Amino acid sequence: MPLQDIFWATLMFAGFALGIWLLFVVLRDLFERADMSAGARIGWTVAVCLLPVIGSLTYLVTRSASESAGELRMGSAPRHRNASIYR
């Protein structure tokens, strides 16, 4: 097996793994949001499943900057646990 074939197979595997990871991140973020209607969730889910890369990137670009996944997760944590860390 030539070195070029090994490199190409490794590159394809990494690209596939990144695509699957992007799909799971977007779907998890999509269903954790409380500010989105059921129709919007269905529409984004269909878009992400039919066109995984384009749909995922469009979803990530079009949502507002104040609604990032990290801020949504931090907002769902109990306040008393976070407050005790900073005292």
C-alpha positions as CSV (number, residue, x, y, z in Angstrom):
1,M,0.0,0.0,0.0
2,P,1.6,3.3,-1.1
3,L,2.1,6.1,1.4
4,Q,-0.3,8.3,-0.6
5,D,-3.1,5.8,-0.1
6,I,-2.5,5.7,3.7
7,F,-2.5,9.5,3.8
8,W,-5.7,9.8,1.8
9,A,-7.5,7.2,3.9
10,T,-6.4,9.0,7.1
11,L,-7.6,12.3,5.7
12,M,-11.0,10.8,4.7
13,F,-11.5,9.2,8.1
14,A,-10.7,12.5,9.9
15,G,-13.1,14.4,7.6
16,F,-15.8,11.9,8.3
17,A,-15.3,12.0,12.0
18,L,-15.3,15.8,12.0
19,G,-18.6,15.8,10.0
20,I,-20.3,13.4,12.4
21,W,-19.0,15.5,15.4
22,L,-20.4,18.7,13.8
23,L,-23.7,17.0,13.2
24,F,-24.0,15.9,16.9
25,V,-22.9,19.3,18.2
26,V,-25.5,21.2,16.2
27,L,-28.3,18.8,16.9
28,R,-27.5,18.8,20.7
29,D,-27.5,22.6,20.7
30,L,-30.6,22.7,18.6
31,F,-32.6,20.6,21.0
32,E,-31.2,22.2,24.2
33,R,-32.5,25.7,23.2
34,A,-35.7,26.8,25.0
35,D,-36.3,29.9,22.9
36,M,-36.9,28.0,19.6
37,S,-40.3,26.8,18.4
38,A,-41.0,23.2,17.5
39,G,-41.5,24.1,13.8
40,A,-38.1,25.8,13.7
41,R,-36.5,22.8,15.3
42,I,-38.0,20.5,12.8
43,G,-36.9,22.7,9.9
44,W,-33.3,23.0,11.2
45,T,-33.2,19.2,11.8
46,V,-34.4,18.5,8.3
47,A,-31.9,21.0,6.8
48,V,-29.0,19.5,8.9
49,C,-29.9,15.9,8.0
50,L,-30.3,16.6,4.3
51,L,-27.3,18.9,3.9
52,P,-25.1,18.1,6.9
53,V,-22.2,20.5,6.3
54,I,-24.1,23.4,4.7
55,G,-27.0,23.1,7.1
56,S,-24.8,22.9,10.2
57,L,-22.7,25.9,9.2
58,T,-25.7,27.9,8.3
59,Y,-27.3,27.1,11.6
60,L,-24.1,28.1,13.5
61,V,-23.8,31.4,11.5
62,T,-27.4,32.5,11.7
63,R,-28.0,32.1,15.4
64,S,-27.3,35.2,17.4
65,A,-23.9,35.6,19.2
66,S,-25.5,36.0,22.6
67,E,-27.1,32.5,22.3
68,S,-23.9,30.5,22.2
69,A,-24.0,26.9,23.4
70,G,-21.7,27.6,26.3
71,E,-23.8,30.4,27.6
72,L,-26.9,28.3,27.3
73,R,-25.3,25.5,29.3
74,M,-24.0,27.9,32.0
75,G,-27.4,29.5,32.3
76,S,-29.0,26.1,33.1
77,A,-26.6,25.4,35.9
78,P,-27.7,26.2,39.5
79,R,-26.6,29.6,40.6
80,H,-25.5,28.6,44.1
81,R,-22.9,26.1,42.7
82,N,-21.3,28.8,40.5
83,A,-21.4,31.5,43.1
84,S,-19.5,29.4,45.6
85,I,-16.6,29.0,43.3
86,Y,-15.9,32.7,43.1
87,R,-16.2,33.5,46.8
